[in-house]
Amino acid sequence: MKRFAVGLGMVALGACASPGSPPGGPVDTAAPQILGLAPDSGRTGVTPRNVVFRFDEVVSERPSGAASLNALFLISPREGEPNVDWSRDEIAIRPRRGWKANTAYTITLLPGLSDLRGNVRNTGAVLVFSTGQTIPSGKISGTVFDWVERRVLARALVEARPVTDTTLIYVTTTDSAGAFVIGSLAAGQYTVRAIADANINRALDPREAWDSARITLADSATTELLTFVRDSTGSRLMTVTLRDSVTLELGFDNPLAVSPPLTTASIRVAAADSIAVPIVSLSPPPLDTTITAGRVPSRPSPTRTLILKLGRRLSPRTEYRVRVTDAVNLTGVRRSSDRTVMVPERPAATTPVVTPPAAPAPVTPRRLE
């Protein structure tokens, strides 16, 4: 009897463990949402200890979209990295040296904040307040490009410094379309600078692309920033590639100036006999439209590659030296350099020779008997 009771109990347990919906409801796939901000955006005459973002769930101290919480918040105007304190479903932000008097501040939460399950916010948020009695209405907007690659530059750092007070640094970042807006600015002259900021350290490092412009702001202004790496060593000829018997491709280690462009007068091609090969033309390669689809810079982009067309065929089994004189790079530095290229025994033909198919033999009608 006792065994029978135990058996019934095990059957009952098995029935309870039958497949069904897991406990706890549906899986959370929603990113954290903002429930409130303190102080309210748009307030004036307030000096809070912290600006607080309150969320509908616990957010992660180690966000998926950034190295730290500090990297997800910007205080504009900026004084170093902000102090960012995490408290489960709240994040408090303040400047390291406190809020300045009579100053309008913009606090930006960048995309990338996540919850404990790894759900990431793909949108940002902005809070504006003033420790003074007004919030200026001026704004500078624009687009940042990687000029050499001919594409918009996302997540670039953009700074606006008043010419009359360079200690004030208003900051923002570009969105996925390379666009930016810096608001709450007083009328005046500003130096606007965009930095590629690949390591997200909010500073200009060596070999990082950047560009700047002087802006006169009344109410609103728009600018285009074309970033590139400043190189003080000049553009050096690195490769010479034989495309065919009358075409050479010249590759440089950094981009050439758009103006003045390199011309055929600066190029010399000669074999060991020192007799120069005539040059017909020098031009950049055709644009790759698959890469440049979408918004592109208003100015022609610089190139690292040029196509050289020759006036006669290069001789097989011959080495030629290509000399480039006074190539100018994007910072105006001039440099001369040379490289050699060896023509193989059978260089590629300039135009493929297509042999038409032989015409079919005429057919003589057979007489019917």
Secondary structure, 3 states (H helix, E strand, C coil): CHHHHHHHHHHHHHHHCCCCCCCCCCCCCCCCCEEEEECCCCCCCCCCCCEEEEECCCECCCCCCCCCCHHHEEEECCCCCCEEEEECCEEEEECCCCCCCCCEEEEEECCCCEECCCCECCCCEEEEEECCCCCCCEEEEEEEEECCCCEECCCCEEEEEECCCCCCCEEEECCCCCEEEEEEECCEEEEEEEECCCCCCCCCCCCCCEEEEEEEECCEEEEEEEEECCCCCCCCEEEEEEEECCEEEEEECCCECCCCCCCHHHEEEECCCCCECCEEEEECCCCCCCCCCCCCCCCCCCCCEEEEEECCCCCCCEEEEEEEEEEEECCCCEEEEEEEEEECCCCCCCCCCCCCCCCCCCCCCCCCC
